[in-house]
């Protein structure tokens, strides 16, 4: 028989529990076990071989939520079990957080919600979200009470309209959803033969969130219907209307009236439940679609995007989107959430109103240009009234496809930006070609959360407070810039200069680097933030340009020459020294980029004592964009593949810094271009504190914030297609 027993279990914490069931069963039996009418699981109970003399106990595990739970154990057909009692014991270390990710939009299964008396009716809750399996769903109406996501029953015998109520809830969650669905048992004339439901975008919206609701009509009488919608903050007509949810907590009822000449009006209600409004008033909230904002980027279609459209294109990274936010209620901190697509980790400049210095905001990759979006939230100070937020891509970083921004008024104060930065070098006058160290020194109360980026002729390094620099092998004064920033604060830039004065060999110099933009040429200068010194020479539509590089006080000898350049395809140049062609055809492999990825090619020349001019001129075919040359042993450190600081080949597969960490650290690892990996951080009990999908681009430096995690040991795992790498991290808040 399919008898069932429901045990009321009151537990103190949300965790996994061991259930010890005492029972009698003459043979092995199967039962269904469900918690709070959720998805059942099957459990096999070994036989006690007795119905009333010998009892047996069997243990299994269940997830229970804090406070009251109803555990129902139901015999499966063909089995008999005699229950005695059940004991519940918490399993240490299995505490978990109740999530409430579920939404329902009930519907009548079939083409029309119109039935003959006695015909089978099937109702489907259409649950969406990760927690549907743990959500209880109960249906009520017309002497009818059933549980489950989908239920079936015979239509009533008497013609008319029948409304059935769906209540969806999960223990520990406040967002109880209570909605109706209506069917008809056929009696009405054809012109009035219709039934209307409401499709609601969100039954439990956030405080002040935008809500969309549409009329969903079935039947031959649908043509000619008009709809009126009324409720708190809503008085509108049309088949689809948009409005804002209330800004105070509570449950609010809305009514849709369907009208047609010659037919009686029909009404139907739905409810919205608001639980996250602050008790102190009405916080400001707004979302602005990028396609409705100003900007230089093209508007592109995307069915996965909010509103179905975005701004931006893959061919450029410096597009701008200008959002206007009216009606900000008070001056103070507001959380601004950027929703976007980016195939690789990138960054944008964000300018608030008329502030002179933009904020540089690092954006983690979504790993997709048009399928998977991601979001990044930063707190900014906005003024009362109308505000503008201008988001601009940064040349040299991956392009960004903008979807929308959402703004929410925050309690408390604006982010603190109490930090000042100075720099120090292990020596202010390094020896020719020697290695020395530069360090950023921060003072102020907010130094713990700042990041450091270095820029200079040696390339650049991101997220490191100290870098090792190789001094050039030519005399001169050189500058490295340290950029220090914090989310929500303007960046601070500190230039660091050092001087090299001892690069003279017998008879003159033996090494030097010369920038193309500092040399004579028939080519225009062109800016490029990825180039050495930020400028190059060359033009994408003409190959026949030359650059004359001048070298002073050189010793007579044969020297290697390294040319740093960009070429979208394999290219060719000729090389002459002091007016004489010494290499008529030097082949330059493609960098496959005109302005992002540079490359170096080495060839040899013989120089006379004193002054020399090396001319490098393009040959017919593919244009070349020249950056600089380095002659002799001078250091050039071209960035060959991506905007990352080159690391030694002996670097471990996965490492973190700092470690121990004060709640935020960097995960550094290698991932081949195009491959996908998952980053996960768990505590020693297995609880997941951070998860992130990444797409390969070579060397990765991913910033991981665990500001809400308690101090202790955590496991960082990078799961790749062919391997799993793990590292321990110690958090010391």
KEMIVO-198762 format. One record per residue: z, y, x of N, C-alpha, C, CB in turn. Coordinates in steps of 0.2 Angstrom, whole numbers, plus 5000, padded with zeros to 4 digits. Each point is the difference from the previous one (the first is absolute). Glycine has a CB too. Example, Ala and Ser with C-alpha at 12.3 -4.5 7.8 and 13.67 -1.06 7.14 Angstrom:
<pts>
503949725066500050064996500050065004500649944991;499050115007500150065004500350054996499049975006;
</pts>
This chain:
<pts>
500049945004500050064996500050065004500649944991;499150125007500050065004500650054998498749985001;501949994999500650045000500150055006500549914992;499850145006500150055006500850025000498850045000;501449985005500750035001499950075004500649884999;499750174998500050075004500750015002499150044993;500949975014500750025003500050075001500149895006;500450154992500150075002500450005007500050034987;499650005018500350005006500150075002499549905004;501250124997500150075002500150005008500550034989;499150015015500149995007500150075003499249905000;501150115006500250065002499450045004501249965001;498450005002499450035004499449974998500850025010;498650024992499449974999499849965007499650104992;500349845007499949965006499749934997501050065006;498949894999499849934998500749965000498950025006;501149944988500649964999499849935000500550094993;500049875009500049924999500349994993500049985013;499649984983500249984994500149925000499350094994;501449895004500249935000500049984993500750015011;498949954987500049984993500349934999498950074998;501649924998500349944998499749974994501150035006;498749914994499649984994500049925000499350105000;500549874994499849934999499349994999501249984996;498549975007499349984998499949935002499650125002;500149844993499949935001499549995005500449974989;499150075012499549995005499850075003499549904994;500150105011499850065003499750054995499849945011;500350124989499850044994499850075003500749954992;498850085005499750075002500350054995499049955005;501150114997500250064996499750065002501149954998;498850104998499850075001500650045001498949994994;501150055011500650055002499750075000500749915006;499650134989499750075000500650055000499049974994;501050095009500550055001499850064995500349965012;500150054983499950064996499350004997500750075007;499149874991499349994996499450015005500650034989;499549975017499550015005499649945001500750085006;498849924999499649945001500449945002499150085004;500849864993500449945001499849975006500249994988;500249975015499949965006500249934998500150095009;499549854993500249944999500549975005498949984994;501649985004500549975004500149934998500650115002;499349845003500249934998500749985001498849985004;501549994991500749985000500049935001500450094993;500049885013500049935001500549974994499850025013;500049924986500449964995500749995002499049944996;501550064999500749985000500049934998500550124999;499049854998500049944997500549984995499649965011;500650104985500549994995499950064995500849945008;499450054986499950064995500750034999499049954995;501550015006500750034998500649985005499650004988;500349965017500549985004500050035007500049894994;499450105009499950025007499650075001500149885004;500250174998499750075001499750005007500850064991;498849995010499750015006499950075001499449895001;500650145005499850075002499450015004501250024999;498450034999499450015004500050085001499449904995;500450125011500050075002499350025001501149995006;498850084992499350035002500250075000499349924994;500250135008500150075001499650044995500249975012;500150094987499750054995500250075003500149924990;499450135009500250075001500350034993499050015008;501650014993500450034995500150085001500549894997;499550154998500150075001500750024998498850024998;501550035005500750024999500150014992500050065011;500649924988500350004993499849944996500050125000;499849894994499949944995499349975001500850054992;499149885009499449975000500049944995499850035012;499749954985499949954995499649945003500250084990;500149875012499649945003499949954995500550035012;498849964986499949954995499749945003499850094992;500549855007499749935002499849964994500850015010;498549984990499749974995499749935002499750114995;500449845001499749935001499350014999501149944997;498550025007499349994999499949954996499750045011;499749964985499949944995500149935003499250084994;501149885003500149935002500649985005498850004999;501650065002500649995004500650024996499350025011;501349954991500650014996500550025006499749924990;500750135009500550025005500650034995499250035010;501449944992500650024997500450055005500149894993;500050175005500350055004500750005000499050074999;501349945007500850015000500250075002500149885003;499750145003500150075002499550025006501249994996;498850085005499750035006500450045004498949994994;501150015013500450045004499550045004501049925000;499150155001499650045004500350035006499450034989;500349965017500450025006499450045004500849905001;499450165001499650055004499949975007500450104994;498949905008499949985007500050065005499249914995;501350085010500150065004499350035003501249965002;498850104999499450035004499350004996500649965010;499450034983499450004996500050054995500049885001;500450185000500050054996499350035000501250035002;498650004992499350035000500050054995499549895003;500050154997500050064996499549994994500250085010;500149944984499649994994499450055000501049954994;498450035005499450045000499850004992499649985012;500150074986499850014993499350024999501250034998;498449935006499350015000499649964994500150035013;499950004981499749974995499850054995500649895002;498850104994499850044995499749954995499850105007;500249914986499749964995499550054996501049925000;498550054998499550034995499849954995499650095008;500849894987499949944996499450014996501249984999;498549965000499350004996500049944996499450075009;500149934986499849944996499549975004500450054989;499649885012499549975004499549984995500849955008;498550074994499549984995499650074999500649914994;498850085003499650064999500350054996499049935001;501350054993500350054995500749984998498850034996;501750025003500649984998500149994992500450065010;499149914987499949994993499949924999499550124998;501049854997500049935000500049984992500650005011;499249944988500149974994500749974999498849975000;501550024994500649974999500149935004500150074989;500449925015500149945003499649995007500249964988;499450095013499649995006500450015006499050044994;500949935012500450015006500050065003499949885002;500650164999500050065003500349995007500250064989;499549975016500350005007500150075003499449895002;501250135000500250065003500149995007500550044989;499350015015500150005007500350075002499049925002;501550075003500450065002499650045005501049944998;498450035005499750035006500450035005499150024992;501449945011500450035004499750015007500949944994;499250115009499850025007500550025005498950034995;501149955011500550025005500349945003500350104994;500049915012500349945004500549964996499750075010;500749964985500649974998499949974993500650085006;498749914992499949974993500349944999499050065000;501049895005500349945000500850004999499149965007;501250094995500750014999500250044994500249995012;499450034984500150044994500049964994499450105006;501149924990500149964993499650044995501149965003;498550004993499650034995500249974993499150035008;501150014987500149974994499650044994501249975004;498649994991499650024995500450004993498949975006;501050084990500450004994499550024994501150025006;499049964988499750034994499849944995499550095007;500649934986499849964995500349935000498950065000;501849945001500449945000499749965006500250004988;499750035018499749975006500450025006498850014994;501349955010500450015006499849955005501050054994;498649975012499749965005500150035007499249944992;500850025013500150035007499449985004501250004999;498650045006499449985004499550065001500249884997;499450115008499550065001499549994995500250005012;499649944986499549984995500349964994499050015009;500950004985500349964995499549994994501150055002;498949904995499549984994500449984994499149975008;500650054986500449984994499450014994501250045004;499049934990499550014995500050074996500149874998;499450165000500050064997500449994993498950045006;501450024992500449994994499549994994500850085004;499549894991499649984994499850054995500549895001;499950174999499850054996499650065004501149984993;498450045004499550055003500450075001499049954995;500950085011500350065001500050015008500749994989;499650075013500150025007500749985002499250094999;500849875007500749985003500050025007500049904992;500650135009500250035007500549955003499850124996;500049875011500549965004500250045006499449894996;501250105005500450045005500149955006500650074992;499249965014500149975007500550045004498849965000;501750005002500650035004499949975007500850034990;499150015015499949975007500650035004498749984999;501649985005500650025004500149955005500550064990;499949975015500249965006500750025001498949995005;501649964996500750015001500050055007500449894994;500050165005500150055006499550055000500449915006;499150104989499650055000500150044994499149935006;500850144994500150044995499450014996500850065006;498649924996499450024997499849944995499650075009;500849934985499949954995499450034996501249974999;498349995000499450024996500049974993499350015011;500650044984500049984993499450024997501350005000;498249964998499450024998499849964994499650045011;499949984985499749974994499349985001500950064993;498949895003499349984999499949974993499949975012;499550054985499949994993499449964999500550114997;499649844998499449964998499950014992500349915009;499250074989499850014993499849934997499650125001;500749864993499749954996499550034995501149935002;498350054998499450044997500150004992499349965009;500750114989499950014993499750074998501049944999;498950105006499850074998499250015000501050045006;498750014991499350015000499750015007500150054988;499349945013499750005006500150075003499249914997;500750144999500050075003500750025003499150034992;501449945005500750015002500349945004500150084990;499449885012500249945004500150015007499449934992;501250105010500150015007500750005002499050085000;501149915006500749995003500050045007500349894993;500250155008500050045006500649995004499450094994;500649905013500549995004500050065005500049884999;500550135005500150055005500049975007500650084992;499049955012500049985007500350055004499049934999;501650065004500450055003500049985008500850014990;499150045014499950005007500749975003499150095000;501549934997500649995003500650014995499650035012;500749914986500550014995500750025003499549914994;500550095013500750025003499850055006500649894997;499150175001499750045005500650045004499050024993;500950015013500450045003500150074996499749945011;500950094991500150064997499550055001501249985002;498550054992499450055000499449975002500850085003;499149854998499449985002499450004995500749925007;498750094995499450004995499949934997499550095007;500449914987499949944996499450004996501249984999;498449975001499450004996500149944994499350045010;500449984984500149954995499350004996501350014999;498549934999499349994997500149964993499450025011;500250004984500049964994499549945002500250104992;500049845005499649945001499949974994500549985011;498950034986499849984993499649945000500050124997;500249834998499649944998499850004993500649945009;498850034989499949994993499350044998501249994998;498549994997499450044998500150074997499649894997;501050135002500250074997500150055006500449954990;499550035016500250055006499650065000500449905006;498950104993499650065000500350054995499049935004;501150134998500250064996500750015000499149974993;501349995011500750015000500250065005500249884998;500350165000500350055004500749995001499250084996;501149945010500649995002500450065002499649895004;501150114993500450055002500649975003499650074990;500749975016500549975003500650055000499249945008;501450044991500650055000500649965003499650054989;500850005014500649975003500250065005499749884999;500950105005500350055004499450035005501249954999;498650115001499650035005499249984998500950005009;499049974985499349974999499950024992500149915009;499350134991499750014993499350015001501150064996;498549895004499350005002499649964995500350035012;499049974988499649964997499549975005500150074989;499649885009499549965004500149935001499850115006;499749854996500149935002500449995006499049974994;501050085011500449995006500350075001499349915005;501450094997500350075001500449995006500150034988;500150025016500450005006500650054999499049975007;501650014995500550054999500549985006499850014987;500850035013500549995005500649974997499650105007;500749854996500649974998500550055000499749895004;500950104991500550045000500450015007500149974988;500350085013500350015006500849995000499150085003;501149884992500749984999500049934998500350124996;500249855007500149924999500049994992500549995012;499349954986500049984993499449964998500750104998;499449884996499449964997499750054994500549885003;498850124998499750054995499449974996500350095009;499749924985499549974995499450054999501049934995;498450045005499450034999499649964995500050055012;499749994983499649984995499350015000501050014993;498649945006499250014999499949994993499849965012;499850094985499849994993499249995000501050074996;498849885001499349994999499750024993500149905009;499450144991499850024993499249994999501050095001;498849904993499350004998500050014993499849925009;499750134989499950014993499949944996499550115003;500949894991499949944995500549945002498850034998;501549985008500549945002500750035001499149945006;501450024993500750035001500150015007500449944990;500050115012500250015007500449945002500050134999;500049865008500449945003500350035006499249914996;501450085005500450025005500349945005500350114993;499849915013500349955004500450045006499149914998;501450065004500550045005500049965006500750044991;499449995015500149985006500650045003498849955002;501550025003500650035003499950015008500749964991;499650095012500050015007500750005002498950075000;501349905006500750005002500050045007500349894993;500150165007500150045007500749995002499150084996;500949905011500749985003500150045006500049894995;499550145008500150035007500150075001499449905003;500750144991500050075000500750025003499250014990;500950045014500650025003500450034995499550025011;501249974989500450034995500150075000500649895001;499250145005500150085000499550044997500649975011;498850004987499550044997499449965000500650115004;498849934996499449975000499650015006500050034988;499949925016499750015007499250004999500949945005;498850114999499350014999499749945003500150125001;499349864996499649945002499350024998500949924999;498650065006499350024998499649955005500250124996;499249865001499549965004499350045000500649894998;499150125007499350035001499549965003500650115000;498949874996499549965003499550045005500049934989;499850045016499750035006499350034997500549925008;499250044987499350024998500150064995499649895000;501050134998500150064996500350065004500249934991;499850055016500350065005499450025003501149955002;499050115002499450025004500049975007500150114995;499349895008500049975006499350005003500949934997;499050055009499349995003499849935000500350095008;500149864991499849935000499649994994500949965007;498649994993499649984994500549964995498950005007;500950014986500449964995499649935000500450114993;500049845007499749935000500349964995499850015012;499849954985500249954995500449945003499150044992;501549945004500349945002500449974994500150055012;499749894986500449984994500749985001498949964997;501350035010500749995001500450065001499749905006;500050164994500450065001500350034994499250035009;501350014991500350044995499550044997501149995005;498750014989499550044997499349985001500850095001;499149855003499449985002499650045005500049954989;500350105014499650045005500450025006499350044991;500449975015500450025006499650065003500549885002;499850145004499750055004500049985007500350094992;499149915011500049985007499449965002501250015001;498649985005499549965002500149975007499250064992;500549885009500149975006499750035007500049904993;499550155006499750025005500350065004499049974994;501650065003500350055003500850004998498950075000;501549955005500750004999500350074998500049905008;499650154993500350074999499950034993499850015012;500149954983499950034993500750034998499149914998;500850134997500650044998500149994992499950085009;500749914989500149994993500650064998499749874999;500250174996500450064999500349994993499450085008;501349904991500349994994500450064998500149885003;499850144990500450054997500549974996499050085001;501649945000500649974996500350064996500249905008;499750114985500350054997500649984997498950044997;501650015001500649984996500549975004499349994991;500850025015500649975004500650044997499349975011;501249994988500550044996500550035004499949914992;500350075014500550035005499749995007501049984992;499250075012499949995007500449955003499750125000;500049845004500549955004499649945002500950044993;499449905008499749945003499649974994500949995009;498549984993499649964995499749955004499850104992;500249845005499749945003499350004998501049935000;498550075005499350004999499749935002499950135002;499849844994499849935001499250005001501049954994;498750035011499350005001499849934999500050105009;499549904987499749934998499350005003500749984990;499149975014499450015004499749935003500450125003;499049884999499849945004499850025007499549964989;500750005016499850015007500049935003500650115001;498849885003499949935003500449995006498950004995;501450065008500449995006500550055000499149965007;501550034996500550055001499750075002500849915003;499450144993499750075001500550054999498949964996;500950105004500450064999499650064997500749975010;499750074986499750064997500450065001499549934991;500250135009500450065000500250024993499550045011;501149984987500250024994500250075000500349884996;499450175000500250075000500350024993499250035009;501449994991500450024994499950084999500849905001;498950124993499950074999499750045006501049994992;499450065010499750055005500349985007499850094991;500649865010500349985006499450005005501049944995;499250095011499550005005499949945004500350125001;500249845000499949945004500049944995500650055010;498949914990500049944996500449945003498950034997;501349934998500449945002499549945002501050044993;499149935013499649945001500449944997499550055011;500249914985500349954996499649935002500450084991;500049885012499749935002499949964993500550005012;498949974987499949964994499849935003499650104993;500849855005499949935001499449984997501249975001;498449985002499449974997500149974993499549995012;500050014983500049964995499649945001500150104992;499549905014499649945002499449994996501049955003;498850114993499449994995499850074999500449894995;498950125004499750064998500050014993499350005010;500649944986499950014993500349954995499050055003;501449915000500449944996500750014999499149925003;501250095003500850005000500250075003500049885002;500450164993500250065002500849995002499250064992;501050005011500750005002500350074999499849915008;500950104992500350064999500550025006499849984987;500250085014500550035005500450064997499249965010;501450044990500450054997500450045005500149934990;499850145009500350055005500450054996499149985009;501550044993500350064997499850075003501049924997;498850124998499850075002500450054996498849965004;501350104999500350054996499450044996501050015008;499149994985499550044996500350064997499449894998;500250165001500350064996499949994993499750075010;500749984986500050004993499350024998501250024999;498549954996499350034997499549965003500450114999;499049925003499449965002500049995007499450054991;500549895011499949985008499449975001501249985000;498650035006499449975003500149955006499350104996;500449845004500149955005499349985002501149964996;498850065011499349995003500149945005499650124998;500049835000500049945005499450005003500849934993;499250075014499450005004500049945005499950124999;499649845002499949955005500050035007499449934991;500850035014500050025007499449975003501350025000;498350015004499549975003500349955006499250104998;500449855002500249945005500549954997499950095008;500349924986500449954996499649974995501050075002;499249884995499649964995499950044994500449895004;499050114993499950044993500549984995498850025003;501350024992500549994995499650014993501050035007;499149934989499750004993500650024995499049925003;501050144995500650034996499949984992500150095008;500449884989500049984993500450064996500049875003;500750144999500350054996500750015004499549964989;500850095008500750025003500550004994499650065010;501049924990500550014995500650045003499649894994;500750155002500550055003500649984995499250095005;501449904998500649994996500650055003499749884997;500650164999500650045002500549955003499750104992;500649925014500649965003500650044999499249955008;501450014992500650035000500250015007500449954990;500150105012500250015006499750055004500349885000;499650125006499750055005499449985003501150045002;498550015001499449985003500149965006499550104995;500049875008500149965006500250055006499249914996;501350075008500350045005499549995006501249994996;498650075007499650005006500350035006499050014992;501649975009500450025006499949975006500950034992;498549985011499949975007499650055004500049884995;500150125012499750045004499849965006500650114997;498849905006499849955006499850045006499649924991;500650055014499850025007499849945004500850095000;498949925005499749945004500250015007499050004993;501049945011500250005007499549955003501250034998;498749985009499649955003500449985007498950064996;500949885006500449975005499850045007500049894995;499450145005499950055005499550054997500249925009;499950154993499550054998499450005004500950074996;499149905010499450005005499949935002500250125004;499449844992499949935002499550005005500349964989;499849995015499549985006499349984997500949975007;498650054996499349984998499949934998499650095008;500249904986499949934997500749964999498950005006;501750034995500649964999500250004993500450045011;500149914987500349994994500650044999499549894999;500650144995500750044999500149994993499950085010;500749944988500249994993500250074996500549895004;499350114990500150064996500549984994498950065003;501549984995500549984995500150064995500649925008;499450074985500250044995500750004999498949994995;501450075005500750014999500250044993500250005013;500149974983500150034993500850024999499149934996;501050135001500650024999500150024993500150045012;500449954984500150014993500249954996499150085002;501149934992500349954996499549954997500950084997;498549935004499549954997499549975005500050074990;500349935016499649965005499849934999500550085008;500049894988499949925000499449984996501350005000;498450054996499549984995499350035002500849984991;499250055015499450035002499549955004500650115001;498849914999499549965004499750045005499749924990;500050055016499750035006499349985001501250015005;498350034995499449995002499850045006499749974988;499950005017499850035006499350015000501049965006;498750094997499350025000499850035007499950014988;499649965015499850035007499449975003501250025002;498649995004499449985003500149925001499850115006;500849864994500149935001499949964993500750035010;499050004985500049974994500650034996499449905004;500950064991500650024997500449944997499450104997;501249915003500549944998500350024993500249965012;499950004984500450014993500649975000498950024994;501650015003500749984999500349975006499649974989;500450075016500449985006500350075003499349905002;501450094999500350065003499950015007500949994992;498949965012499950015007499449965002501250005002;498350035002499449975002499950015007499550034989;500149925014499950005007499350035001500749905002;499250155002499450045001499749995008500450084991;499049915009499749995007499750075001499749884999;500550155007499750075002499349995002501250045004;498450014994499350005002499950005008499750064989;499749925013499950005008499650065002500049875000;500150184996499750075002500550054999498849964997;501250095007500450065000499950044993500150005013;500550024985500050054994500649994996498849985000;501250074995500650004995499849964994500450115004;500049854993499849954995500650014994499349925008;500550074986500450014995500049944995499850125000;500849864998500149954995500450034994500049905009;499850084985500450034994500449954997499150084998;501549935000500449964997500150034992500649965011;499250004985500150024993500549964996498850035000;501750004998500649974997500050024992500750005011;499449954985500050014993500549964996498950035001;501249984993500449964995499750014993501150025008;499049934988499750004994500350064996499849875000;499850174997500250064996500150065004500549924992;499450085015500250055004499450025004501249975001;498750105001499450025004500149975007499950114993;499549875010500049985007500250055005499249914996;501150075009500150055006499649975006501250034995;498550025008499549985006500350035006499049994992;501149975013500350035006499549985006501249994996;498450065007499649985006500449995006499150074995;500749885009500349995007499550005005500849934995;499350125010499550015005500249975007499650104994;500049875010500249985007499450015004500849914996;499350095011499550035005499949945005500350124998;499149875004499849955005499750055006499849904992;500550095014499750055005499849965007500750094995;499449845005499949975006499549955000501250025002;498249994995499549965000499450015004500349984988;499950035019499450025005500049945005500250134998;499249845003499949955005499750045006500049904992;499850065013499750025006499350034998500649925008;499350144994499350034999499950034993499649925008;500950074988500050034993500249954995499050065003;501049964990500249954995499649944999500450104994;499949855004499749934999500049984992500349975012;500050074984500149984993500150064996500549895003;499150114991500150064995499749984993499950085010;500449954985499749994993499750074998500849904997;498750105000499750064998499849994992499550035012;500750024984499850004993499350024999501250024997;498549954998499350024998500050074997499749884998;500850144998500050074997500150065006500449944989;499950045017500150055005499450005005501249984999;498249984999499450005004499450034997500549895005;499150134999499350034998499649944996500050095010;499749934985499649964996499550034996501049925000;498550044997499650034995500249974993499050015009;501649964991500249974994500650044997499749895005;500350124988500650034997500649975001499250044992;501450005008500749975000500149974993500450085010;500049874990500249974993500749985000498849974998;501650064997500749985000500149924998500350124998;500249855005500249934998500749995002498849965002;501750034994500749995001500149945004500350064990;499249895010500149945004499850015007499949934990;499750125012499750015006500550035005498950014995;501049975012500450035005500050084999499849905008;500750134992500150084999499750024994499950015012;499949954983499850024993499350024999501250034999;498449975007499350024999499549965004500450124999;499049884999499549965003499350045000500549894996;499050085007499350035000499549944997500350095010;499349944986499549954997499850014993500449925008;499150064989499850014993499749934998499850135002;500449864992499849934997499349994999501150004994;498550065005499349994998499550025006500350034989;500049975017499650015006500249975006499750114995;499949855008500249965006499950045007499749894994;499950165006499850035006500450065003498949974996;501850015004500550055002500249985007500350034988;499950025016500349985007500750045001498849985005;501650004999500650035002500050005008500649974989;499550095014500150015007500850005002498850065001;501449895002500749995002500150035007500249904992;500250155010500050035006500749975004499350104996;500649885010500649975004500050045006499949894996;500750145005500250045006500349975006500150094992;499849935014500349975006500149935000500650115000;498949854999500049935001499849985007499749994988;500649955014499949975006499349964999501249995004;498450015001499449965000500149935000499450095006;500449874988500149935000499649984993501150015006;499049924993499749974994500649994995499149945006;500850084988500650004995499849974993500450115006;500149864991499849984993500150054995500449895003;499250124992500050054995500149964994499250085006;501349944990500149974993499950064995500949925005;498650064991499850054995500349984993498950025006;501550024991500349994993499550034995501250005005;498649964990499550024996500149974993499250025009;500450004986499949974993499249994999501150064996;498849885002499349984998500049954994499650035012;500049994983500049954994499749945001500150104993;499449905012499649945002499950005007499449994989;500449955014499950005007499550065002500149875000;500150175006499750065002499849995007500650074991;499049985011499850015008500050075002499349904999;501050115007500050075003499749995007501050044993;498850025010499850005007500550045004498849994997;501349995009500650045004499650035007500949924995;499350145006499750035006500650045003498850024995;501149985012500550045004499750055004500749905001;499550164998499750065003499350015000500949995008;498849994986499350014998499649945001500250125003;500149835000499649945002500249944996499950045012;499749934984500149944996500249945004499250044991;501549945008500249945004500049944996500750085006;499349924987500049954996499650014994501149965004;498350024995499550034995500249974993499150015008;501349934992500149974993500749965000498749994999;501850054999500649974999500149984993500550065009;499749874990500149984993500750014998499149915001;501050114993500650024997500149954994500050125004;500549844996500149964994500350044994500249905007;499650084987500250044994500750004999499049974995;501350095003500750004997500049994993500350085009;499149924987500049994993500350064996500049885002;500150185002500350064996499850065004501049934997;498950124999499850075003500650045001498949994994;501749995003500650055001500649975000499350084995;500849855005500649974999500249955006499950014988;499749955014500149955005499650025006500249914992;500150115014499750015006499949945005500550124999;499149885006499949955005499950035007499649924990;500550045015499850025007499649955003501150065001;498449975003499549965004500050035007499349984990;500849975015500050025007499449995003501249975000;498650085005499449995004500250045007499149994990;500550005015500250025007499550065002500549895003;499750165000499650055003500250025007499850044989;499849995015500250025007500050085000499549895005;501150134997500150085000500050025007500649994989;499150075011500050045007500750035001498750024999;501550005007500650045001499950074997500249945011;500450084986500050074996499949994993499650055011;499950004986499950004993499449964998500450115000;499749864994499549954998499950014992500349925009;499150074989499950004992499749944998499850125000;500549844995499849944998499750024993500949935006;498550064993499750014993499949934997499450115004;500849894989499949944996499650024994501149945004;498350034995499550024995499849944996499650105007;500449914986499849954996499349985001500850044992;499049905007499349985000499849984993500249955011;499150054987499849994994500349944996498950055003;501349964991500449954996500650024996499549925009;501050054993500750024996500350055004500149884996;500250185000500350055003500749985003499550084992;500849955013500649995003500450064999499549925008;501250084991500450054999500549995006499950014987;500050045018500449995006500750045000498950005006;501649974996500750025000500250035007500349924991;499750045014500150025007499849945005501050074996;499149955010499949955006500650005004498750015000;501549945003500549995005499649975006501049994992;499150045014499749985006500549985005499150084999;500849865005500549975004500549964996499850105008;500849914994500649964997500450044995500149945011;499650124986500350044995500149964994499550105005;501149914992500249964994499650044994501149965005;498749994990499750034994500349974994498950015006;501349934994500349974994499650014993501150015007;498349974993499750014993500349964995498950035006;501150004988500249964994499449964998500950084997;499149855004499549964999499849974993500249975011;500450024985499949974994500350034994499949905006;500750134994500450034995500550055002499849894994;500450155002500550055002500749985001499350084994;500749875011500749985002500050005008500149924990;500550095012500150005007500049935004500750104998;498949905007499849935003500749975003498850045002;501349904996500649965003499749955005500750024989;499849965015499949955005499849934997500750065008;498949904995499849944998500649954999498950025005;501649994999500649964999500550014995499949995012;499950064983500450024995500249944995499550115001;501149874997500149954996499750004993501149995006;498849954991499650004994500350044994499649885004;501150124996500350044995500650035003499649934990;500550135009500650035003500250064995499849965012;500850074989500350054996500350055004500149934990;499950145008500450055003500150054995499549985011;501150054989500649985004500349944997500250125004;500149845000500449944998500649995005498949954995;501750075002500250014993499750064997501149955003;498950064991499650054996500550034995498949955002;501150124997500450034995499750004993500450075010;499349884988499750004993499350015000501050044996;498649975010499350015000499849985007500050104992;499449865008499849985007499249994999501249945003;498550045003499349995000499949935002499850115004;499749864992499849935002499350005003500649954990;499450035016499450005004499749935001500450105006;498949894992499749945001499350005000501049954994;498650005008499350005000499749964994500150015013;499450024984499749964994499250025001501150004992;498549945008499350015001499750044994500049895007;499550154995499750044995499749964994499750085009;500549954985499849974994500449944997498950035004;501649955000500449944998500650034996499749935010;500650034985500650034996500649965003499250024990;501350025009500749975002500550034995499749995013;500949984987500650034996500650015004499549944990;500850125010500650025003500649994995499450085008;501149884994500649994996500650015004499349924992;501250115005500750005003500549974995499650115007;500749844996500649974996500650005003499249934995;501450075001500649995003500149935002500550104994;500149885009500249935001500049964994500650045011;499549994983500149964994499349994997501250044999;498349985004499350004997499850054995500249885002;500250174997499850054995499550055004501150004994;498450015002499450045003500250084999499149904997;500950135008500150085000499450045001501149975005;498350004998499450045001499449955000500750095006;498849924991499449965000499450055000500549904995;499050085009499450055001499449965002500850105003;498649914994499449975002499650055005499949934989;499850045016499750045005499349975002501150045005;498450004997499449985002499950015007499550024988;500249935015500050005008499550065002500249885000;500150155006499650055003500150005008500050074989;500349875013500250005007500750005001498950055003;501350005000500850025001500250044994499949995013;500749984985500350044994500750025002499449934992;500850135006500750035000500250024993499850045012;500549914984500250024993500850025000499149914996;501050155001500650024999500449974994499650115005;500949864996500449974994500750034999499449895003;500750144991500650034998500449954996499550115000;501249885002500549964996500650044999499549905005;500450164993500650054999500549984995499250095003;500649864993500549984995500349935002499450064991;500449915014500249945002500750005004498849965000;501750004999500650015004499949985007500649974990;499950045014499949995007500149925001500550115003;499149875002500049925001499449985004500749994990;499249955010499449975003499549984995500749955009;498750074992499449994996499449965004500350104993;499349875003499449965003499450044998500649895000;499050135005499450034999499449945001500450125004;499249874991499549955001499350034998500849914997;498750075008499350024999499649944999500250115007;499649884987499649944998499350015001500949964992;498850015013499250015001499749944997500250075010;499149934990499649944997500249945004499150084996;501049925011500149955004500649995004498850015001;501750034997500750005003500550044996499449995012;501250004990500650044997500450025006500049944989;500150125012500450035005500750034997499050025007;501549974996500750024998500450035005500049914992;500450145006500450045005500650024996499050045007;501649964997500650024997500150075001500549895002;499850154993500150075000500750014998498850034998;501650015006500750024999500050074997500449925009;499850094984500150064997500750035001499149974992;501050095011500650035001500150074996500149945012;500050064982500050064996500650045002499449954991;
</pts>
